[in-house]
Amino acid sequence: MVQKVSEVVGTSTSGFAKAAENAVETAAKTVRSPRWFRVTELEGKVENQRVKEYHATVKIYFDLE
């Protein structure tokens, strides 16, 4: 088996877990056979002394046919 890796960034206003989930679900619409993922980086946006947005950088591994 050979796998390819794509790196994507998901965003959410409700948390890091949802940002990662958004990244995986969106990528799954454009690649076939996603198998697993790894969150490699977490970041956030701050506005007016409050967390405004969460970002999760995710590597998604999928099989090559």
C-alpha positions as a printed Julia matrix, in Angstrom:
65×3 Matrix{Float64}:
   0.0    0.0    0.0
   1.13   3.53  -0.78
  -0.38   6.6    0.82
  -0.31  10.28  -0.06
  -0.42  13.11   2.48
  -2.26  16.39   2.09
  -1.99  19.25   4.56
  -5.06  21.4    5.15
  -6.18  24.0    7.68
  -9.63  23.86   9.23
 -11.26  26.7   11.11
 -14.03  27.03  13.66
 -15.43  29.56  16.08
 -16.25  26.85  18.64
 -12.92  25.11  19.3
  -9.83  23.26  18.06
 -11.59  19.89  17.84
 -14.27  21.3   15.57
 -11.62  23.03  13.44
  -9.84  19.68  12.93
 -13.15  17.96  12.18
 -13.99  20.64   9.6
 -10.61  20.12   7.92
 -11.07  16.35   7.66
 -14.69  16.48   6.51
 -14.0   19.09   3.85
 -10.93  17.28   2.52
 -12.85  13.99   2.43
 -15.15  15.53  -0.18
 -12.24  15.94  -2.63
  -9.99  12.91  -2.0
 -10.84   9.23  -2.14
 -10.12   6.77   0.65
  -8.96   9.03   3.5
  -7.55   6.71   6.17
  -6.29   8.79   9.09
  -5.16  12.25  10.09
  -2.69  14.01  12.34
  -3.12  17.46  13.85
   0.24  19.16  13.47
  -0.44  22.69  14.65
  -3.03  24.66  16.59
  -3.43  28.42  16.27
  -6.05  30.99  17.04
  -7.18  34.46  16.17
  -7.74  37.04  18.9
  -9.96  40.11  18.57
 -10.84  42.53  21.37
  -9.02  40.39  23.97
 -11.17  37.34  23.11
 -10.6   34.22  21.07
 -12.37  34.82  17.78
 -11.4   31.75  15.72
  -9.57  28.44  16.09
  -7.3   26.99  13.38
  -6.09  23.39  13.15
  -3.44  22.35  10.64
  -4.12  18.73   9.74
  -2.24  16.16   7.65
  -4.65  13.77   5.98
  -3.38  10.4    4.77
  -5.16   8.58   1.96
  -4.51   5.54  -0.21
  -3.26   5.81  -3.77
  -4.96   3.47  -6.19
